[in-house]
Amino acid sequence: METDEARALVASARVARLATVNPGLGVDVVPITFALIEGDRLVSIVDQKPKSTTRLRRLTNIRAHPEVTVLVDHYEDDWERLWWVRMRGTATVITEGAAFTEAVDALTERYPQYVDAPPPGPVVSVVVDAWSGWRAD
């Protein structure tokens, strides 16, 4: 799959899965909302949805081991329409500044749920180094 096709498929999706390394325990995977910025940067944010703690494991994992993988996929019973895109990259946790504001703006534009209640953050910003994917058709 060409990178431009992978980007277009990712941009059409509403949810992704973020995989981080949990030192000593393996890999942690969580679903995320996201936006692509400038093609090769993916941003996600900690929002208001209920969580058991504000000290999220994904943020701790990224600070300890910034290499991450993000997976976006499409499934339906017609297996001729299946696809997936995997992005590998380096993540940072951002709590303020222009990059934070840019991420909040991109996510608010993408998800109407954030308009009335902008997410407080922090932001996870992933610079995508490698794109790969597969498509059934």
Disulfide bonds with the S-S distance in Angstrom:
none
